[in-house]
Structures are given as structure tokens and as C-alpha cells.
Amino acid sequence: MLHHLYFVPFVIFHFVVTALLIVTALIVIRPLAMAARYRCASSRASSPRATHNAAFEDYRQATLKRLEQEADEFRACLDRLRRSADAAAFEAFLNARRTGGQAAS
């Protein structure tokens, strides 16, 4: 008569394990799904879409070209600044070495 009670721990164990598997799957799958959703959204945002408005398309192309030119000019300016800073530091090093070398001799 009590032999039916032997199955209760197995049934409880079954439900607990199933619940743990479901929770674990949600914990693992949710970040992956969110990352995939982010990748899809960012690829959609970066891809140019046609607006079927010729005036706007011309304006957009001109603006993008202008921004690319400004970015190239800015990079060139930064490169010149870095080179001048390096040259100034090198000159200061040489001057310090010259004055240190003359004092020793």
C-alpha cells in the first residue's frame, strides 16, 4: 500500500531537474538572443537605404563626401601635430644631452 510513495521523490526530482534545465537554458539563451538582436539592429542602421528622393540622396552623398574629406584633413592635422611634438621632444633630448656632455668634458 505504501509502495506508491516510493515514486514521490523521483517525481519531485524530475520536476526540480526540469525547472533547473529551463532556467539554465533561459540564462544562456537570452544573452545570445540579445546579442544577435543588437548585431542585426546595428547592421540595419549602418546600411544605407534608398529614400527614393533624388534631392535628398544628392545632399546626403555630398555631405558624406564632405565629412570624409574633413576627417582626412583632421587625421593629417593630428599626424602633423604628433610629428611636431616628437620633433620638439627629440630636440629637447639632444639639447639636454649636449649640455650634459659639455659639462662632463
C-alpha positions in Angstrom: 0.0 0.0 0.0 2.9 2.4 0.7 4.8 1.2 -2.3 3.3 4.1 -4.4 5.0 6.6 -2.1 8.4 5.4 -3.3 7.9 7.2 -6.6 7.2 10.6 -5.0 10.9 11.6 -4.5 11.6 10.6 -8.2 8.7 12.8 -9.4 9.8 15.7 -7.3 13.4 15.2 -8.5 12.1 15.1 -12.1 10.3 18.4 -11.7 13.2 20.1 -10.0 15.7 19.0 -12.6 13.4 20.1 -15.4 12.9 23.5 -13.8 16.7 23.9 -13.4 17.3 23.0 -17.1 14.7 25.5 -18.2 16.2 28.3 -16.0 19.7 27.4 -17.2 18.6 27.5 -20.8 17.0 30.9 -20.4 20.1 32.2 -18.7 22.3 31.0 -21.5 20.0 31.7 -24.5 18.8 35.2 -23.5 22.2 37.0 -23.8 22.8 35.2 -27.1 19.5 36.3 -28.5 20.0 39.9 -27.3 23.5 40.0 -28.9 22.0 38.7 -32.1 19.3 41.3 -32.0 21.9 44.0 -31.4 24.0 42.8 -34.3 21.0 42.9 -36.6 20.0 46.3 -35.5 23.4 47.8 -35.9 23.8 46.3 -39.4 20.5 47.7 -40.4 21.4 51.2 -39.0 24.8 51.2 -40.8 23.5 50.1 -44.2 22.5 53.0 -46.5 18.9 52.8 -47.7 17.4 54.4 -50.7 14.9 57.1 -49.9 13.6 57.5 -53.4 14.1 61.2 -53.0 16.7 62.3 -55.6 17.4 65.7 -53.9 18.0 64.2 -50.5 20.2 61.5 -52.0 22.3 64.1 -53.7 22.5 66.1 -50.5 23.4 63.0 -48.5 26.1 62.0 -50.9 27.6 65.5 -50.9 27.5 65.6 -47.1 29.2 62.2 -46.7 31.9 63.2 -49.2 32.5 66.5 -47.3 32.6 64.7 -44.0 35.1 62.1 -45.4 37.3 65.0 -46.6 37.1 66.8 -43.3 38.0 63.5 -41.5 41.1 63.1 -43.8 42.2 66.7 -43.1 41.7 66.2 -39.4 43.8 63.0 -39.4 46.5 64.8 -41.4 46.5 67.6 -38.9 46.8 65.2 -36.0 49.7 63.5 -37.8 51.5 66.8 -38.2 50.9 67.6 -34.5 52.3 64.3 -33.4 55.3 64.7 -35.7 56.0 68.3 -34.3 55.6 67.1 -30.7 58.0 64.2 -31.4 60.5 66.6 -33.1 60.3 69.0 -30.1 60.9 66.2 -27.7 63.8 64.9 -29.7 65.3 68.4 -29.9 64.9 68.8 -26.1 66.6 65.4 -25.7 69.5 66.5 -27.9 69.9 69.8 -26.1 69.9 68.1 -22.7 72.5 65.6 -24.0 74.7 68.4 -25.4 74.6 70.4 -22.2 75.2 67.3 -20.1 78.1 66.2 -22.4 79.7 69.7 -22.3 79.5 69.9 -18.6 81.3 66.5 -18.2 84.2 67.4 -20.5 
